[in-house]
Amino acid sequence: MLLGAVWSPCAGPSLGAASLLAAQGKDVGEVALALLLFGIGAGLPLVVIGMLSREAAQRLRGRLTRAGRAMRLGLGAVLVVFGTAILTGYDKQAETWLVGISPDWLTRLTTSI
């Protein structure tokens, strides 16, 4: 996603010009070649990044599996705590306390339409 955000301003004019020329039927062969080369140039870094990230993920697989187990346990505990707070009504008390200590601008921002 980050690559797309950085890349869009650079790719937009090139693709726009090529699409316009293609739509007008001018130099269709050159436009096709330009788009083909653009696609190869754009796709090659993505393939390299994908291959490198796959290799890195495979090397880290054991650690990621252990971290996943710990995360599941931790998130399960968080859900139990929040569920208990909702069932006992403590969530409303906590909300009242948080609104009381929050700045006025934040309260206005989050409660206005």
Biopython code that builds the backbone (N, CA, C, O; Angstrom):
import numpy as np
from Bio.PDB.StructureBuilder import StructureBuilder

atoms = [
    (1, "MET", "N", (0.831, -1.185, 0.000)),
    (1, "MET", "CA", (0.000, 0.000, 0.000)),
    (1, "MET", "C", (0.873, 1.245, 0.000)),
    (1, "MET", "O", (0.573, 2.227, -0.679)),
    (2, "LEU", "N", (1.955, 1.196, 0.766)),
    (2, "LEU", "CA", (2.837, 2.348, 0.825)),
    (2, "LEU", "C", (3.452, 2.618, -0.546)),
    (2, "LEU", "O", (3.568, 3.768, -0.969)),
    (3, "LEU", "N", (3.837, 1.565, -1.220)),
    (3, "LEU", "CA", (4.394, 1.732, -2.555)),
    (3, "LEU", "C", (3.384, 2.393, -3.475)),
    (3, "LEU", "O", (3.745, 3.266, -4.265)),
    (4, "GLY", "N", (2.119, 1.989, -3.385)),
    (4, "GLY", "CA", (1.084, 2.595, -4.213)),
    (4, "GLY", "C", (0.891, 4.062, -3.911)),
    (4, "GLY", "O", (0.694, 4.861, -4.827)),
    (5, "ALA", "N", (0.946, 4.435, -2.642)),
    (5, "ALA", "CA", (0.774, 5.836, -2.259)),
    (5, "ALA", "C", (1.926, 6.696, -2.779)),
    (5, "ALA", "O", (1.713, 7.834, -3.198)),
    (6, "VAL", "N", (3.131, 6.160, -2.754)),
    (6, "VAL", "CA", (4.293, 6.905, -3.222)),
    (6, "VAL", "C", (4.344, 6.914, -4.747)),
    (6, "VAL", "O", (4.794, 7.887, -5.352)),
    (7, "TRP", "N", (3.894, 5.859, -5.347)),
    (7, "TRP", "CA", (4.037, 5.627, -6.766)),
    (7, "TRP", "C", (2.976, 6.346, -7.589)),
    (7, "TRP", "O", (3.250, 6.751, -8.719)),
    (8, "SER", "N", (1.786, 6.513, -7.056)),
    (8, "SER", "CA", (0.660, 7.056, -7.819)),
    (8, "SER", "C", (0.942, 8.398, -8.484)),
    (8, "SER", "O", (0.610, 8.558, -9.659)),
    (9, "PRO", "N", (1.531, 9.363, -7.802)),
    (9, "PRO", "CA", (1.783, 10.639, -8.474)),
    (9, "PRO", "C", (2.730, 10.518, -9.664)),
    (9, "PRO", "O", (2.646, 11.307, -10.604)),
    (10, "CYS", "N", (3.621, 9.547, -9.632)),
    (10, "CYS", "CA", (4.566, 9.374, -10.734)),
    (10, "CYS", "C", (3.951, 8.582, -11.882)),
    (10, "CYS", "O", (4.193, 8.890, -13.049)),
    (11, "ALA", "N", (3.164, 7.575, -11.560)),
    (11, "ALA", "CA", (2.607, 6.697, -12.589)),
    (11, "ALA", "C", (1.400, 7.317, -13.269)),
    (11, "ALA", "O", (1.149, 7.047, -14.444)),
    (12, "GLY", "N", (0.654, 8.134, -12.562)),
    (12, "GLY", "CA", (-0.586, 8.702, -13.105)),
    (12, "GLY", "C", (-0.416, 9.433, -14.417)),
    (12, "GLY", "O", (-1.126, 9.115, -15.371)),
    (13, "PRO", "N", (0.487, 10.397, -14.518)),
    (13, "PRO", "CA", (0.644, 11.117, -15.785)),
    (13, "PRO", "C", (1.076, 10.223, -16.938)),
    (13, "PRO", "O", (0.597, 10.381, -18.061)),
    (14, "SER", "N", (1.977, 9.287, -16.667)),
    (14, "SER", "CA", (2.435, 8.390, -17.740)),
    (14, "SER", "C", (1.300, 7.514, -18.240)),
    (14, "SER", "O", (1.083, 7.392, -19.446)),
    (15, "LEU", "N", (0.571, 6.901, -17.302)),
    (15, "LEU", "CA", (-0.538, 6.040, -17.703)),
    (15, "LEU", "C", (-1.661, 6.842, -18.329)),
    (15, "LEU", "O", (-2.313, 6.373, -19.261)),
    (16, "GLY", "N", (-1.894, 8.043, -17.830)),
    (16, "GLY", "CA", (-2.939, 8.896, -18.402)),
    (16, "GLY", "C", (-2.631, 9.274, -19.839)),
    (16, "GLY", "O", (-3.505, 9.214, -20.704)),
    (17, "ALA", "N", (-1.390, 9.662, -20.095)),
    (17, "ALA", "CA", (-0.995, 10.025, -21.459)),
    (17, "ALA", "C", (-1.080, 8.822, -22.384)),
    (17, "ALA", "O", (-1.578, 8.941, -23.503)),
    (18, "ALA", "N", (-0.608, 7.676, -21.939)),
    (18, "ALA", "CA", (-0.664, 6.473, -22.778)),
    (18, "ALA", "C", (-2.108, 6.058, -23.031)),
    (18, "ALA", "O", (-2.451, 5.659, -24.144)),
    (19, "SER", "N", (-2.953, 6.147, -22.013)),
    (19, "SER", "CA", (-4.367, 5.790, -22.193)),
    (19, "SER", "C", (-5.053, 6.737, -23.154)),
    (19, "SER", "O", (-5.875, 6.313, -23.967)),
    (20, "LEU", "N", (-4.723, 8.027, -23.068)),
    (20, "LEU", "CA", (-5.317, 9.013, -23.970)),
    (20, "LEU", "C", (-4.903, 8.745, -25.407)),
    (20, "LEU", "O", (-5.739, 8.784, -26.310)),
    (21, "LEU", "N", (-3.630, 8.473, -25.628)),
    (21, "LEU", "CA", (-3.163, 8.165, -26.975)),
    (21, "LEU", "C", (-3.805, 6.880, -27.500)),
    (21, "LEU", "O", (-4.178, 6.800, -28.671)),
    (22, "ALA", "N", (-3.930, 5.891, -26.641)),
    (22, "ALA", "CA", (-4.554, 4.634, -27.053)),
    (22, "ALA", "C", (-6.022, 4.851, -27.392)),
    (22, "ALA", "O", (-6.523, 4.281, -28.362)),
    (23, "ALA", "N", (-6.720, 5.671, -26.603)),
    (23, "ALA", "CA", (-8.138, 5.933, -26.862)),
    (23, "ALA", "C", (-8.329, 6.689, -28.169)),
    (23, "ALA", "O", (-9.345, 6.512, -28.841)),
    (24, "GLN", "N", (-7.377, 7.520, -28.533)),
    (24, "GLN", "CA", (-7.469, 8.280, -29.775)),
    (24, "GLN", "C", (-7.021, 7.460, -30.976)),
    (24, "GLN", "O", (-7.225, 7.865, -32.120)),
    (25, "GLY", "N", (-6.415, 6.316, -30.720)),
    (25, "GLY", "CA", (-5.963, 5.456, -31.803)),
    (25, "GLY", "C", (-4.659, 5.915, -32.423)),
    (25, "GLY", "O", (-4.309, 5.468, -33.516)),
    (26, "LYS", "N", (-3.938, 6.788, -31.759)),
    (26, "LYS", "CA", (-2.671, 7.299, -32.277)),
    (26, "LYS", "C", (-1.520, 6.446, -31.782)),
    (26, "LYS", "O", (-1.436, 6.139, -30.592)),
    (27, "ASP", "N", (-0.651, 6.069, -32.671)),
    (27, "ASP", "CA", (0.551, 5.310, -32.329)),
    (27, "ASP", "C", (0.245, 4.151, -31.389)),
    (27, "ASP", "O", (0.864, 4.017, -30.333)),
    (28, "VAL", "N", (-0.707, 3.321, -31.776)),
    (28, "VAL", "CA", (-1.156, 2.232, -30.915)),
    (28, "VAL", "C", (-0.013, 1.267, -30.596)),
    (28, "VAL", "O", (0.091, 0.783, -29.468)),
    (29, "GLY", "N", (0.830, 0.988, -31.563)),
    (29, "GLY", "CA", (1.960, 0.086, -31.333)),
    (29, "GLY", "C", (2.923, 0.647, -30.301)),
    (29, "GLY", "O", (3.376, -0.072, -29.411)),
    (30, "GLU", "N", (3.233, 1.925, -30.420)),
    (30, "GLU", "CA", (4.131, 2.557, -29.458)),
    (30, "GLU", "C", (3.501, 2.615, -28.073)),
    (30, "GLU", "O", (4.170, 2.405, -27.062)),
    (31, "VAL", "N", (2.206, 2.903, -28.042)),
    (31, "VAL", "CA", (1.501, 2.952, -26.753)),
    (31, "VAL", "C", (1.514, 1.578, -26.105)),
    (31, "VAL", "O", (1.763, 1.456, -24.906)),
    (32, "ALA", "N", (1.245, 0.536, -26.899)),
    (32, "ALA", "CA", (1.243, -0.822, -26.363)),
    (32, "ALA", "C", (2.620, -1.196, -25.826)),
    (32, "ALA", "O", (2.735, -1.797, -24.758)),
    (33, "LEU", "N", (3.664, -0.837, -26.571)),
    (33, "LEU", "CA", (5.022, -1.129, -26.121)),
    (33, "LEU", "C", (5.352, -0.361, -24.844)),
    (33, "LEU", "O", (5.954, -0.911, -23.921)),
    (34, "ALA", "N", (4.957, 0.906, -24.793)),
    (34, "ALA", "CA", (5.216, 1.715, -23.595)),
    (34, "ALA", "C", (4.492, 1.131, -22.387)),
    (34, "ALA", "O", (5.062, 1.049, -21.299)),
    (35, "LEU", "N", (3.238, 0.726, -22.574)),
    (35, "LEU", "CA", (2.481, 0.141, -21.459)),
    (35, "LEU", "C", (3.060, -1.203, -21.032)),
    (35, "LEU", "O", (3.089, -1.521, -19.844)),
    (36, "LEU", "N", (3.519, -1.989, -21.996)),
    (36, "LEU", "CA", (4.145, -3.273, -21.674)),
    (36, "LEU", "C", (5.416, -3.058, -20.851)),
    (36, "LEU", "O", (5.617, -3.709, -19.827)),
    (37, "LEU", "N", (6.265, -2.146, -21.303)),
    (37, "LEU", "CA", (7.500, -1.867, -20.571)),
    (37, "LEU", "C", (7.202, -1.263, -19.201)),
    (37, "LEU", "O", (7.879, -1.573, -18.220)),
    (38, "PHE", "N", (6.187, -0.399, -19.136)),
    (38, "PHE", "CA", (5.796, 0.184, -17.862)),
    (38, "PHE", "C", (5.326, -0.917, -16.911)),
    (38, "PHE", "O", (5.690, -0.924, -15.735)),
    (39, "GLY", "N", (4.522, -1.842, -17.420)),
    (39, "GLY", "CA", (4.027, -2.945, -16.593)),
    (39, "GLY", "C", (5.146, -3.830, -16.083)),
    (39, "GLY", "O", (5.138, -4.241, -14.923)),
    (40, "ILE", "N", (6.105, -4.125, -16.940)),
    (40, "ILE", "CA", (7.246, -4.941, -16.510)),
    (40, "ILE", "C", (8.054, -4.192, -15.454)),
    (40, "ILE", "O", (8.436, -4.766, -14.434)),
    (41, "GLY", "N", (8.309, -2.912, -15.702)),
    (41, "GLY", "CA", (9.075, -2.116, -14.750)),
    (41, "GLY", "C", (8.347, -1.944, -13.420)),
    (41, "GLY", "O", (8.978, -1.890, -12.365)),
    (42, "ALA", "N", (7.029, -1.859, -13.472)),
    (42, "ALA", "CA", (6.252, -1.700, -12.248)),
    (42, "ALA", "C", (6.117, -3.032, -11.508)),
    (42, "ALA", "O", (6.150, -3.069, -10.278)),
    (43, "GLY", "N", (5.969, -4.104, -12.247)),
    (43, "GLY", "CA", (5.744, -5.407, -11.635)),
    (43, "GLY", "C", (6.996, -6.049, -11.060)),
    (43, "GLY", "O", (6.926, -6.761, -10.059)),
    (44, "LEU", "N", (8.136, -5.803, -11.683)),
    (44, "LEU", "CA", (9.376, -6.440, -11.246)),
    (44, "LEU", "C", (9.732, -6.119, -9.791)),
    (44, "LEU", "O", (10.048, -7.041, -9.040)),
    (45, "PRO", "N", (9.694, -4.855, -9.361)),
    (45, "PRO", "CA", (9.988, -4.601, -7.940)),
    (45, "PRO", "C", (8.990, -5.279, -7.005)),
    (45, "PRO", "O", (9.364, -5.728, -5.921)),
    (46, "LEU", "N", (7.741, -5.355, -7.411)),
    (46, "LEU", "CA", (6.736, -6.001, -6.573)),
    (46, "LEU", "C", (7.010, -7.495, -6.434)),
    (46, "LEU", "O", (6.835, -8.060, -5.354)),
    (47, "VAL", "N", (7.435, -8.129, -7.507)),
    (47, "VAL", "CA", (7.776, -9.550, -7.457)),
    (47, "VAL", "C", (8.979, -9.765, -6.539)),
    (47, "VAL", "O", (8.992, -10.699, -5.737)),
    (48, "VAL", "N", (9.981, -8.908, -6.656)),
    (48, "VAL", "CA", (11.172, -9.028, -5.810)),
    (48, "VAL", "C", (10.791, -8.842, -4.341)),
    (48, "VAL", "O", (11.211, -9.621, -3.485)),
    (49, "ILE", "N", (9.998, -7.813, -4.049)),
    (49, "ILE", "CA", (9.560, -7.581, -2.669)),
    (49, "ILE", "C", (8.769, -8.779, -2.154)),
    (49, "ILE", "O", (8.954, -9.206, -1.015)),
    (50, "GLY", "N", (7.890, -9.317, -2.993)),
    (50, "GLY", "CA", (7.107, -10.481, -2.586)),
    (50, "GLY", "C", (7.969, -11.687, -2.292)),
    (50, "GLY", "O", (7.734, -12.388, -1.307)),
    (51, "MET", "N", (8.962, -11.944, -3.126)),
    (51, "MET", "CA", (9.850, -13.094, -2.900)),
    (51, "MET", "C", (10.682, -12.907, -1.628)),
    (51, "MET", "O", (10.849, -13.846, -0.850)),
    (52, "LEU", "N", (11.198, -11.700, -1.421)),
    (52, "LEU", "CA", (12.001, -11.453, -0.225)),
    (52, "LEU", "C", (11.160, -11.557, 1.037)),
    (52, "LEU", "O", (11.614, -12.098, 2.045)),
    (53, "SER", "N", (9.935, -11.043, 0.987)),
    (53, "SER", "CA", (9.092, -11.119, 2.177)),
    (53, "SER", "C", (8.683, -12.560, 2.457)),
    (53, "SER", "O", (8.525, -12.943, 3.616)),
    (54, "ARG", "N", (8.509, -13.366, 1.405)),
    (54, "ARG", "CA", (8.173, -14.776, 1.618)),
    (54, "ARG", "C", (9.325, -15.501, 2.303)),
    (54, "ARG", "O", (9.115, -16.276, 3.237)),
    (55, "GLU", "N", (10.545, -15.243, 1.831)),
    (55, "GLU", "CA", (11.706, -15.875, 2.449)),
    (55, "GLU", "C", (11.856, -15.445, 3.901)),
    (55, "GLU", "O", (12.153, -16.269, 4.766)),
    (56, "ALA", "N", (11.652, -14.170, 4.169)),
    (56, "ALA", "CA", (11.765, -13.671, 5.544)),
    (56, "ALA", "C", (10.687, -14.296, 6.425)),
    (56, "ALA", "O", (10.960, -14.661, 7.568)),
    (57, "ALA", "N", (9.476, -14.421, 5.909)),
    (57, "ALA", "CA", (8.394, -15.024, 6.689)),
    (57, "ALA", "C", (8.679, -16.491, 6.982)),
    (57, "ALA", "O", (8.372, -16.975, 8.072)),
    (58, "GLN", "N", (9.262, -17.201, 6.024)),
    (58, "GLN", "CA", (9.591, -18.603, 6.252)),
    (58, "GLN", "C", (10.675, -18.747, 7.322)),
    (58, "GLN", "O", (10.645, -19.682, 8.121)),
    (59, "ARG", "N", (11.632, -17.813, 7.330)),
    (59, "ARG", "CA", (12.677, -17.863, 8.358)),
    (59, "ARG", "C", (12.110, -17.552, 9.736)),
    (59, "ARG", "O", (12.581, -18.086, 10.740)),
    (60, "LEU", "N", (11.117, -16.702, 9.784)),
    (60, "LEU", "CA", (10.544, -16.278, 11.063)),
    (60, "LEU", "C", (9.325, -17.090, 11.478)),
    (60, "LEU", "O", (8.670, -16.761, 12.467)),
    (61, "ARG", "N", (9.017, -18.134, 10.741)),
    (61, "ARG", "CA", (7.775, -18.885, 10.962)),
    (61, "ARG", "C", (7.605, -19.376, 12.391)),
    (61, "ARG", "O", (6.526, -19.232, 12.966)),
    (62, "GLY", "N", (8.639, -19.948, 12.968)),
    (62, "GLY", "CA", (8.541, -20.471, 14.333)),
    (62, "GLY", "C", (8.238, -19.378, 15.338)),
    (62, "GLY", "O", (7.385, -19.536, 16.211)),
    (63, "ARG", "N", (8.950, -18.265, 15.206)),
    (63, "ARG", "CA", (8.709, -17.149, 16.127)),
    (63, "ARG", "C", (7.316, -16.556, 15.921)),
    (63, "ARG", "O", (6.642, -16.182, 16.880)),
    (64, "LEU", "N", (6.899, -16.477, 14.671)),
    (64, "LEU", "CA", (5.562, -15.943, 14.395)),
    (64, "LEU", "C", (4.479, -16.857, 14.958)),
    (64, "LEU", "O", (3.455, -16.373, 15.440)),
    (65, "THR", "N", (4.690, -18.170, 14.905)),
    (65, "THR", "CA", (3.714, -19.114, 15.452)),
    (65, "THR", "C", (3.606, -18.952, 16.962)),
    (65, "THR", "O", (2.502, -18.919, 17.506)),
    (66, "ARG", "N", (4.738, -18.852, 17.638)),
    (66, "ARG", "CA", (4.713, -18.646, 19.088)),
    (66, "ARG", "C", (4.077, -17.309, 19.450)),
    (66, "ARG", "O", (3.303, -17.218, 20.403)),
    (67, "ALA", "N", (4.405, -16.289, 18.695)),
    (67, "ALA", "CA", (3.818, -14.970, 18.956)),
    (67, "ALA", "C", (2.312, -15.008, 18.708)),
    (67, "ALA", "O", (1.546, -14.364, 19.426)),
    (68, "GLY", "N", (1.886, -15.761, 17.694)),
    (68, "GLY", "CA", (0.455, -15.886, 17.414)),
    (68, "GLY", "C", (-0.294, -16.541, 18.551)),
    (68, "GLY", "O", (-1.399, -16.121, 18.895)),
    (69, "ARG", "N", (0.296, -17.568, 19.140)),
    (69, "ARG", "CA", (-0.328, -18.225, 20.293)),
    (69, "ARG", "C", (-0.459, -17.254, 21.460)),
    (69, "ARG", "O", (-1.508, -17.173, 22.097)),
    (70, "ALA", "N", (0.605, -16.527, 21.730)),
    (70, "ALA", "CA", (0.580, -15.558, 22.827)),
    (70, "ALA", "C", (-0.448, -14.463, 22.557)),
    (70, "ALA", "O", (-1.163, -14.039, 23.465)),
    (71, "MET", "N", (-0.520, -14.013, 21.322)),
    (71, "MET", "CA", (-1.494, -12.973, 20.968)),
    (71, "MET", "C", (-2.921, -13.483, 21.151)),
    (71, "MET", "O", (-3.778, -12.753, 21.650)),
    (72, "ARG", "N", (-3.183, -14.719, 20.757)),
    (72, "ARG", "CA", (-4.526, -15.282, 20.935)),
    (72, "ARG", "C", (-4.901, -15.330, 22.407)),
    (72, "ARG", "O", (-6.017, -14.969, 22.780)),
    (73, "LEU", "N", (-3.975, -15.773, 23.239)),
    (73, "LEU", "CA", (-4.237, -15.815, 24.678)),
    (73, "LEU", "C", (-4.465, -14.418, 25.239)),
    (73, "LEU", "O", (-5.388, -14.196, 26.023)),
    (74, "GLY", "N", (-3.624, -13.488, 24.833)),
    (74, "GLY", "CA", (-3.763, -12.117, 25.312)),
    (74, "GLY", "C", (-5.070, -11.476, 24.859)),
    (74, "GLY", "O", (-5.753, -10.829, 25.652)),
    (75, "LEU", "N", (-5.419, -11.653, 23.591)),
    (75, "LEU", "CA", (-6.671, -11.087, 23.093)),
    (75, "LEU", "C", (-7.879, -11.766, 23.723)),
    (75, "LEU", "O", (-8.904, -11.126, 23.958)),
    (76, "GLY", "N", (-7.760, -13.051, 23.994)),
    (76, "GLY", "CA", (-8.844, -13.747, 24.688)),
    (76, "GLY", "C", (-9.054, -13.173, 26.081)),
    (76, "GLY", "O", (-10.190, -12.986, 26.517)),
    (77, "ALA", "N", (-7.955, -12.894, 26.779)),
    (77, "ALA", "CA", (-8.058, -12.297, 28.114)),
    (77, "ALA", "C", (-8.689, -10.910, 28.040)),
    (77, "ALA", "O", (-9.510, -10.552, 28.885)),
    (78, "VAL", "N", (-8.308, -10.138, 27.040)),
    (78, "VAL", "CA", (-8.896, -8.802, 26.863)),
    (78, "VAL", "C", (-10.398, -8.911, 26.624)),
    (78, "VAL", "O", (-11.174, -8.142, 27.190)),
    (79, "LEU", "N", (-10.811, -9.861, 25.790)),
    (79, "LEU", "CA", (-12.244, -10.045, 25.531)),
    (79, "LEU", "C", (-12.994, -10.452, 26.786)),
    (79, "LEU", "O", (-14.109, -9.983, 27.018)),
    (80, "VAL", "N", (-12.401, -11.319, 27.601)),
    (80, "VAL", "CA", (-13.045, -11.723, 28.856)),
    (80, "VAL", "C", (-13.193, -10.522, 29.790)),
    (80, "VAL", "O", (-14.237, -10.344, 30.417)),
    (81, "VAL", "N", (-12.144, -9.698, 29.882)),
    (81, "VAL", "CA", (-12.202, -8.518, 30.745)),
    (81, "VAL", "C", (-13.275, -7.547, 30.254)),
    (81, "VAL", "O", (-14.074, -7.059, 31.052)),
    (82, "PHE", "N", (-13.302, -7.266, 28.966)),
    (82, "PHE", "CA", (-14.302, -6.342, 28.436)),
    (82, "PHE", "C", (-15.713, -6.914, 28.543)),
    (82, "PHE", "O", (-16.657, -6.185, 28.847)),
    (83, "GLY", "N", (-15.859, -8.203, 28.297)),
    (83, "GLY", "CA", (-17.173, -8.831, 28.441)),
    (83, "GLY", "C", (-17.678, -8.760, 29.863)),
    (83, "GLY", "O", (-18.853, -8.481, 30.098)),
    (84, "THR", "N", (-16.791, -9.013, 30.816)),
    (84, "THR", "CA", (-17.163, -8.916, 32.228)),
    (84, "THR", "C", (-17.536, -7.479, 32.589)),
    (84, "THR", "O", (-18.495, -7.251, 33.326)),
    (85, "ALA", "N", (-16.785, -6.522, 32.074)),
    (85, "ALA", "CA", (-17.085, -5.112, 32.348)),
    (85, "ALA", "C", (-18.455, -4.736, 31.791)),
    (85, "ALA", "O", (-19.199, -3.998, 32.437)),
    (86, "ILE", "N", (-18.795, -5.225, 30.620)),
    (86, "ILE", "CA", (-20.098, -4.923, 30.030)),
    (86, "ILE", "C", (-21.215, -5.571, 30.831)),
    (86, "ILE", "O", (-22.241, -4.944, 31.098)),
    (87, "LEU", "N", (-21.016, -6.831, 31.215)),
    (87, "LEU", "CA", (-22.052, -7.525, 31.980)),
    (87, "LEU", "C", (-22.295, -6.905, 33.355)),
    (87, "LEU", "O", (-23.423, -6.906, 33.847)),
    (88, "THR", "N", (-21.248, -6.380, 33.970)),
    (88, "THR", "CA", (-21.397, -5.799, 35.303)),
    (88, "THR", "C", (-21.743, -4.313, 35.268)),
    (88, "THR", "O", (-22.043, -3.729, 36.309)),
    (89, "GLY", "N", (-21.708, -3.700, 34.101)),
    (89, "GLY", "CA", (-22.012, -2.280, 33.987)),
    (89, "GLY", "C", (-20.827, -1.380, 34.271)),
    (89, "GLY", "O", (-20.954, -0.156, 34.268)),
    (90, "TYR", "N", (-19.670, -1.985, 34.518)),
    (90, "TYR", "CA", (-18.487, -1.191, 34.808)),
    (90, "TYR", "C", (-18.044, -0.383, 33.586)),
    (90, "TYR", "O", (-17.383, 0.645, 33.737)),
    (91, "ASP", "N", (-18.396, -0.833, 32.379)),
    (91, "ASP", "CA", (-18.006, -0.107, 31.174)),
    (91, "ASP", "C", (-18.576, 1.301, 31.164)),
    (91, "ASP", "O", (-17.918, 2.234, 30.703)),
    (92, "LYS", "N", (-19.807, 1.466, 31.673)),
    (92, "LYS", "CA", (-20.427, 2.795, 31.728)),
    (92, "LYS", "C", (-19.710, 3.686, 32.734)),
    (92, "LYS", "O", (-19.542, 4.883, 32.501)),
    (93, "GLN", "N", (-19.286, 3.100, 33.854)),
    (93, "GLN", "CA", (-18.539, 3.870, 34.852)),
    (93, "GLN", "C", (-17.185, 4.312, 34.279)),
    (93, "GLN", "O", (-16.748, 5.444, 34.481)),
    (94, "ALA", "N", (-16.546, 3.402, 33.571)),
    (94, "ALA", "CA", (-15.255, 3.724, 32.959)),
    (94, "ALA", "C", (-15.431, 4.803, 31.892)),
    (94, "ALA", "O", (-14.602, 5.705, 31.774)),
    (95, "GLU", "N", (-16.519, 4.706, 31.111)),
    (95, "GLU", "CA", (-16.784, 5.711, 30.086)),
    (95, "GLU", "C", (-17.008, 7.086, 30.719)),
    (95, "GLU", "O", (-16.484, 8.090, 30.236)),
    (96, "THR", "N", (-17.782, 7.124, 31.793)),
    (96, "THR", "CA", (-18.037, 8.387, 32.498)),
    (96, "THR", "C", (-16.738, 8.977, 33.028)),
    (96, "THR", "O", (-16.513, 10.182, 32.915)),
    (97, "TRP", "N", (-15.888, 8.146, 33.599)),
    (97, "TRP", "CA", (-14.607, 8.603, 34.117)),
    (97, "TRP", "C", (-13.727, 9.150, 32.991)),
    (97, "TRP", "O", (-13.121, 10.211, 33.137)),
    (98, "LEU", "N", (-13.656, 8.422, 31.856)),
    (98, "LEU", "CA", (-12.825, 8.851, 30.738)),
    (98, "LEU", "C", (-13.318, 10.167, 30.143)),
    (98, "LEU", "O", (-12.509, 11.026, 29.794)),
    (99, "VAL", "N", (-14.644, 10.338, 30.023)),
    (99, "VAL", "CA", (-15.188, 11.600, 29.510)),
    (99, "VAL", "C", (-14.849, 12.731, 30.474)),
    (99, "VAL", "O", (-14.560, 13.847, 30.043)),
    (100, "GLY", "N", (-14.884, 12.453, 31.762)),
    (100, "GLY", "CA", (-14.567, 13.470, 32.762)),
    (100, "GLY", "C", (-13.135, 13.958, 32.713)),
    (100, "GLY", "O", (-12.870, 15.127, 32.993)),
    (101, "ILE", "N", (-12.203, 13.077, 32.360)),
    (101, "ILE", "CA", (-10.791, 13.481, 32.340)),
    (101, "ILE", "C", (-10.323, 13.906, 30.954)),
    (101, "ILE", "O", (-9.216, 14.426, 30.813)),
    (102, "SER", "N", (-11.150, 13.695, 29.921)),
    (102, "SER", "CA", (-10.727, 14.066, 28.574)),
    (102, "SER", "C", (-10.886, 15.567, 28.361)),
    (102, "SER", "O", (-11.737, 16.193, 28.993)),
    (103, "PRO", "N", (-10.081, 16.150, 27.479)),
    (103, "PRO", "CA", (-10.206, 17.576, 27.198)),
    (103, "PRO", "C", (-11.558, 17.883, 26.529)),
    (103, "PRO", "O", (-12.128, 17.036, 25.841)),
    (104, "ASP", "N", (-12.053, 19.096, 26.742)),
    (104, "ASP", "CA", (-13.355, 19.485, 26.191)),
    (104, "ASP", "C", (-13.400, 19.374, 24.676)),
    (104, "ASP", "O", (-14.415, 18.959, 24.117)),
    (105, "TRP", "N", (-12.298, 19.745, 23.994)),
    (105, "TRP", "CA", (-12.298, 19.701, 22.534)),
    (105, "TRP", "C", (-12.472, 18.267, 22.031)),
    (105, "TRP", "O", (-13.110, 18.040, 21.003)),
    (106, "LEU", "N", (-11.907, 17.309, 22.752)),
    (106, "LEU", "CA", (-12.038, 15.908, 22.338)),
    (106, "LEU", "C", (-13.463, 15.412, 22.550)),
    (106, "LEU", "O", (-14.005, 14.690, 21.714)),
    (107, "THR", "N", (-14.065, 15.801, 23.669)),
    (107, "THR", "CA", (-15.451, 15.409, 23.940)),
    (107, "THR", "C", (-16.381, 15.998, 22.885)),
    (107, "THR", "O", (-17.272, 15.310, 22.387)),
    (108, "ARG", "N", (-16.174, 17.282, 22.541)),
    (108, "ARG", "CA", (-17.004, 17.902, 21.493)),
    (108, "ARG", "C", (-16.807, 17.202, 20.149)),
    (108, "ARG", "O", (-17.766, 16.962, 19.416)),
    (109, "LEU", "N", (-15.552, 16.878, 19.837)),
    (109, "LEU", "CA", (-15.242, 16.241, 18.567)),
    (109, "LEU", "C", (-15.906, 14.875, 18.432)),
    (109, "LEU", "O", (-16.398, 14.524, 17.359)),
    (110, "THR", "N", (-15.921, 14.109, 19.510)),
    (110, "THR", "CA", (-16.433, 12.743, 19.442)),
    (110, "THR", "C", (-17.928, 12.644, 19.674)),
    (110, "THR", "O", (-18.516, 11.592, 19.423)),
    (111, "THR", "N", (-18.562, 13.711, 20.146)),
    (111, "THR", "CA", (-20.006, 13.644, 20.405)),
    (111, "THR", "C", (-20.817, 14.498, 19.453)),
    (111, "THR", "O", (-22.047, 14.438, 19.471)),
    (112, "SER", "N", (-20.156, 15.297, 18.618)),
    (112, "SER", "CA", (-20.919, 16.131, 17.674)),
    (112, "SER", "C", (-21.184, 15.358, 16.391)),
    (112, "SER", "O", (-20.503, 14.382, 16.079)),
    (113, "ILE", "N", (-22.183, 15.815, 15.663)),
    (113, "ILE", "CA", (-22.545, 15.127, 14.413)),
    (113, "ILE", "C", (-21.799, 15.690, 13.253)),
    (113, "ILE", "O", (-21.978, 15.233, 12.124)),
]
sb = StructureBuilder()
sb.init_structure("model")
sb.init_model(0)
sb.init_chain("A")
sb.init_seg("    ")
for serial, (resi, resn, name, xyz) in enumerate(atoms, 1):
    if name == "N":
        sb.init_residue(resn, " ", resi, " ")
    sb.init_atom(name, np.array(xyz, "f"), 0.0, 1.0, " ", f" {name:<3s}", serial, name[0])
structure = sb.get_structure()
